[in-house]
Each structure stands twice: as structure tokens, then as C-alpha cells.
């Protein structure tokens, strides 16, 4: 599996799937979630509402992932995952790792050859960027063999200099 860093706007990525750092309600929000819903248009929200009305009446639990259309985005699918809120008093690293692992599994299920990830939980959820990047890269590498028959390329799309530097540092040391 190729791992690439391409800083910028995840809504512009021309991968088969992009990952949305969603909230459990799946109805849009701020940050990456809001940007994806705005750029993708109403089809994404309509599918999210259908999911809430059928298989996810209580919302999407943290660490799980589900795919919808990408609407007007260059991607074919949006894979929604809910990251954990960072807490110094509780280790939620496994839940964050699960976001990446489950997103890759969903990508393989839908047939995505390429997937773009934001830095999940590293925005308003407060996860320290260096640790978020370490967990992201390590989990993708650890999951690569499991999805290798389908997913060929993972693109990390860090937003801002700090995020880009954190992801580059982790990849360079591996």
C-alpha cells in the first residue's frame, strides 16, 4: 500500500473515497464534517438521514464507519467515522485507531482503491496532533495487509503546517 501526504482541502481529493471526521448524528457539523457536507451537496445528507432512519437510529458510535455517496465531490464515496474526544484522564487511543481500521475495511467493502483521510479527532476534539498522526499512520500500516487486495493508496490530507509536519515526521521515522 502506498501512503501519501497531500496537505490541503480533503473535499478536492480525487480519491475513490474520502473519510469524514463526522459527529455521531451524521447530519453535518463544523470542520471537516461541515466542509464535506457543503461541498458534497444534499445527496450526502439525504443518505445520512436514511441511515439514521434505518440502521443507525441512535447515530454512529465512535470508532465505527459507514459509507455514503460523495454527492458533488470528486470522490465516489464518503466514509463517515466518529473519532473520540481527547481526554487526559482516559486512554481512548484504541477508539481512534478503530476509526482508521474500520474506515479502511468499509473502503475495501465498497471497492475503493484509494482513500483520503483527515487527521481524525485532532481538531475540535482536541487530540494532540503528534499523537493523532502516530496513531493514524501506525493503524493504516497495521491494517494494510487486511485490505491490500482492494485499497492500494492512502492519502493523508493534513490541514495546516503543524498537521503536515506531524504526519511527515511519523512517516519518515517508519
PyMOL commands that set and color helices and strands:
alter all, ss='L'
color gray80, all
select helices_A, chain A and resi 10-12+31-40+42-53+93-110+129-147+161-173
alter helices_A, ss='H'
color red, helices_A
select strands_A, chain A and resi 2-5+17-22+65-69+77-82+114-117+153-156
alter strands_A, ss='S'
color yellow, strands_A
deselect
rebuild
show_as cartoon
